[in-house]
Amino acid sequence: MDSTTMVLALALGNLTLCATLFFFEQSSHKRPTLPTWGWSRLYQAGGWLLLAIGATGVMPEGLALPIGYALVFAGVAWESGAAWERAGRLRWRRATAPVLALAVLAFLLCWLIDPIGLRAVAASLILAAGYLSVAAALARGWVQASMLQRFLALATGLLAIVVGARGALVLLAPAGWGWMTNDMLRQFHSGALYLLALLGGFGWLLLGREREQAELARLEVVDPLTDVPNRRGFFRLLSPWMALARRPGQPTALVVFDLDQFKRINDSYGHPAGDVVLAHLAAICKRHLRDSDQLGRLVGVEFAILLPRTSLDDATMVAERMRAAIAGERVKTERAMISLTASFGVTTIRPDDSTVTLLARADEALRVAKKAGRDRVEVAASALAPVEE
């Protein structure tokens, strides 16, 4: 493949990705916009297209070449920025804009000094630096990263080195380096750029798909409002402790509670205020729990707390402390400052328990607390009875 064909292929490939992304946003009933990664592809497509036009003589090379390379550099910089955005660094533009300006100025200076050799060296090294930045962003959080993300980081880094090797070797050995001729370096350079375009396009889309699947899996077991396990997620966490209860050792406690007269809050202040109250309630509870404890939202306003290796007396103390914390705080909403109280039922896991009997016993203690006047902690009566051998 000659250089003109390769450049044209890069331009058309990036344009196709931009069009696909644009119409995907339109079909999802959103305002059709391009994210940072989409703009990076658009810049690169325009740059490669200008370089291809300049190579054919349709447009003066003195005009097409500097503008084309400036757009390509901007596209790679924006691709790096998109990768850093994904890694949680949202202020990448502050550093990218001046570095990009310096890179373009350096390239123009090299082009004016030597329109062929030095220009190619500068372009190779600038592109390599940009793609190495992409690889560094993908490698961030390596331990928690997926295998796909690790592969993309390694592959992007290796291909960036190949792109930069052309410029470095031309500077160090203008006539070639051993068996590695300049023509062979150019072929490797062209192939690496083409692979980077494919890898960046499909890799980014696959990473997005992977993230969506992970979020869907998380929402199956996590309540989105309070960011604590939902009923399914809590039972999944409870299951191993149910099995451990059949062995001798420290007991594990379960606390269930719900807000008193929560319907009044929704009726008086609206459901948005109720959502604020539930989120605030979860935040209060988390502040009073150990790292090993687990809070979950079972249904509606009923929550449960799993207290591993906690006796009945200690669990009662935890529930009482949490009851006082809830009653002692007022929740600020858009319409009012709302006072809260909650009722609690406490029990421990017995060797003969199932999740049904365990929850039934805790719920019974909760009902007793409600009937006794609310804003109180009750211990399940059967939890105080010894277990028959």
Helices and strands as residue ranges (DSSP letters): H 3-27, H 36-56, H 61-86, H 92-113, H 117-139, H 147-172, H 182-219, E 222-223, E 228-229, H 231-244, E 253-259, H 262-269, H 271-287, E 294-299, E 302-307, H 312-328, E 330-332, E 337-339, E 342-348, H 355-371, E 377-379, H 381-384
